[in-house]
Amino acid sequence: MLGYVIAQGRGVADALLAETARRLLSLRWRVAGVVQINRETARDGRCDMDLMVLDHDHVVRISQDLGPHARGCRLDTAGLEQAVGLVEQALARAPQLLIVNKFGKSEIEGRGFRHAIGLALAEGVPVLTAVNASNLDGFIAFSEGLAEPVAPDGDAILDWCHRVCAVAQD
């Protein structure tokens, strides 16, 4: 019950997961997790990255401005950990589904949402995430054969959610 989407193009997976969350919440599903909102800036062509915590209606900035000449990772780990804490609290409220914006480098290294994903799966809560092709090997190693690819299409993702959540409730 661990689905993942790989989508081509900047922000495509983020938009797909955000739309899935919006559709499920409109159907009154109990959804925990985060979706990423990318806000374009005029400064240098990079975007500000925010995580919207789904059951808190709270937005956490996870990018930091390192200046126009910086080349390193812009991830604000303190912001990420704040979002992780809110999501782990939400898991105690028995959601039907956990959506995590991305299984990335932090999760591969044992940080970020890795623990929250493990908690959800241990409780029988299906998890939906996105994975960049460059992180796929690390994600597959983490998933130990439990991961299922989901087509990067809004209806296909929604169908997967309905199918796995029906199984999880049986």
C-alpha positions as CSV (number, residue, x, y, z in Angstrom):
1,M,0.0,0.0,0.0
2,L,2.8,2.3,-1.0
3,G,2.1,4.1,-4.2
4,Y,4.6,6.3,-6.1
5,V,4.4,8.7,-9.0
6,I,7.2,9.6,-11.3
7,A,6.3,12.6,-13.5
8,Q,8.4,14.5,-16.0
9,G,8.7,18.2,-15.8
10,R,9.3,20.8,-13.0
11,G,6.5,20.8,-10.5
12,V,4.3,18.3,-12.4
13,A,4.3,15.7,-9.6
14,D,3.7,18.4,-7.0
15,A,0.6,19.6,-8.9
16,L,-0.7,16.0,-9.3
17,L,-0.5,15.2,-5.6
18,A,-2.0,18.6,-4.6
19,E,-4.9,18.0,-7.0
20,T,-5.4,14.5,-5.6
21,A,-5.4,15.8,-2.1
22,R,-7.9,18.5,-3.0
23,R,-10.2,16.0,-4.7
24,L,-10.1,13.6,-1.8
25,L,-10.6,16.3,0.8
26,S,-13.7,17.5,-1.2
27,L,-15.0,13.9,-0.8
28,R,-14.5,14.2,3.0
29,W,-11.6,11.7,3.1
30,R,-9.4,11.9,6.2
31,V,-6.1,12.7,4.5
32,A,-2.9,13.4,6.4
33,G,0.4,14.6,4.9
34,V,1.8,17.4,2.9
35,V,1.7,18.7,-0.7
36,Q,4.3,21.0,-2.1
37,I,3.5,24.4,-3.3
38,N,6.1,26.1,-5.5
39,R,5.9,29.9,-5.7
40,E,7.9,31.4,-8.6
41,T,10.1,34.3,-7.7
42,A,11.5,37.0,-10.0
43,R,14.9,36.9,-8.3
44,D,16.8,34.1,-10.0
45,G,14.3,31.7,-11.7
46,R,14.2,29.5,-8.6
47,C,11.0,29.0,-6.7
48,D,10.2,29.2,-3.0
49,M,9.1,25.8,-1.8
50,D,6.3,25.5,0.8
51,L,4.6,22.4,2.2
52,M,0.9,22.6,2.9
53,V,0.1,20.4,5.9
54,L,-3.2,18.8,4.9
55,D,-5.1,18.4,8.1
56,H,-3.7,21.5,9.8
57,D,-4.3,24.0,7.0
58,H,-0.8,25.2,7.8
59,V,2.0,26.1,5.4
60,V,5.7,25.6,6.2
61,R,8.5,27.1,4.1
62,I,11.1,24.4,3.3
63,S,13.4,26.4,1.1
64,Q,15.9,29.0,2.1
65,D,17.3,31.9,0.1
66,L,21.1,31.3,-0.1
67,G,21.7,34.2,-2.5
68,P,22.0,34.5,-6.2
69,H,25.4,32.7,-6.5
70,A,24.7,29.8,-4.3
71,R,24.8,26.3,-5.8
72,G,24.1,24.1,-2.8
73,C,20.9,22.5,-1.6
74,R,18.3,25.1,-0.6
75,L,16.3,22.8,1.6
76,D,15.6,24.3,5.0
77,T,15.9,21.2,7.2
78,A,14.3,22.9,10.2
79,G,11.2,23.7,8.1
80,L,11.1,20.1,6.8
81,E,11.3,18.7,10.4
82,Q,8.5,21.1,11.5
83,A,6.3,19.7,8.8
84,V,7.3,16.1,9.7
85,G,6.3,16.7,13.3
86,L,2.8,18.0,12.3
87,V,2.3,15.0,10.0
88,E,3.3,12.5,12.6
89,Q,0.8,14.1,15.0
90,A,-1.9,13.7,12.3
91,L,-1.2,10.0,12.0
92,A,-2.6,9.6,15.5
93,R,-6.0,10.7,14.2
94,A,-6.3,7.6,12.0
95,P,-6.3,9.0,8.5
96,Q,-7.4,7.0,5.5
97,L,-4.4,8.0,3.5
98,L,-1.0,9.6,3.9
99,I,0.3,11.8,1.1
100,V,4.0,12.8,1.2
101,N,5.1,15.3,-1.5
102,K,8.3,13.5,-2.2
103,F,10.5,10.7,-1.2
104,G,13.8,12.4,-1.8
105,K,17.4,12.5,-0.6
106,S,16.5,13.3,3.0
107,E,14.3,10.2,3.2
108,I,16.9,8.0,1.5
109,E,19.4,9.1,4.1
110,G,16.9,8.2,6.9
111,R,15.6,11.7,7.7
112,G,12.6,13.7,6.5
113,F,9.3,11.8,6.1
114,R,10.9,8.3,6.2
115,H,9.8,7.6,9.8
116,A,6.3,9.0,9.2
117,I,5.9,6.7,6.1
118,G,7.0,3.7,8.1
119,L,4.6,4.6,10.9
120,A,1.7,4.9,8.4
121,L,2.5,1.6,6.7
122,A,2.8,-0.2,10.1
123,E,-0.7,1.1,11.0
124,G,-2.1,-0.1,7.7
125,V,-2.5,3.4,6.3
126,P,-1.8,3.6,2.6
127,V,0.9,6.1,1.5
128,L,1.1,8.0,-1.8
129,T,4.3,9.9,-2.7
130,A,6.3,11.1,-5.7
131,V,9.8,10.0,-6.5
132,N,12.4,11.7,-8.8
133,A,14.0,9.2,-11.2
134,S,17.4,10.0,-9.6
135,N,16.1,8.8,-6.2
136,L,14.2,5.7,-7.5
137,D,16.8,3.2,-6.5
138,G,17.0,4.5,-2.9
139,F,13.2,4.5,-2.7
140,I,12.9,0.9,-4.1
141,A,15.5,-0.2,-1.5
142,F,13.5,1.5,1.3
143,S,10.2,0.0,0.1
144,E,11.4,-3.6,0.2
145,G,9.1,-4.7,-2.6
146,L,6.0,-2.9,-1.3
147,A,6.0,0.0,-3.7
148,E,3.6,0.2,-6.6
149,P,4.0,2.6,-9.5
150,V,1.0,4.8,-10.2
151,A,0.6,6.5,-13.6
152,P,1.2,10.2,-13.5
153,D,-2.5,11.0,-14.3
154,G,-5.0,12.5,-11.9
155,D,-7.7,9.9,-12.5
156,A,-5.3,7.0,-12.3
157,I,-3.9,8.3,-9.0
158,L,-7.5,8.8,-7.6
159,D,-8.4,5.3,-8.8
160,W,-5.3,3.9,-6.9
161,C,-6.3,5.7,-3.8
162,H,-9.9,4.3,-3.9
163,R,-8.6,0.8,-4.6
164,V,-5.9,0.6,-1.8
165,C,-8.1,2.4,0.8
166,A,-10.9,-0.1,0.1
167,V,-8.4,-2.9,0.7
168,A,-7.0,-1.3,3.8
169,Q,-10.5,-1.0,5.4
170,D,-11.2,-4.7,4.8
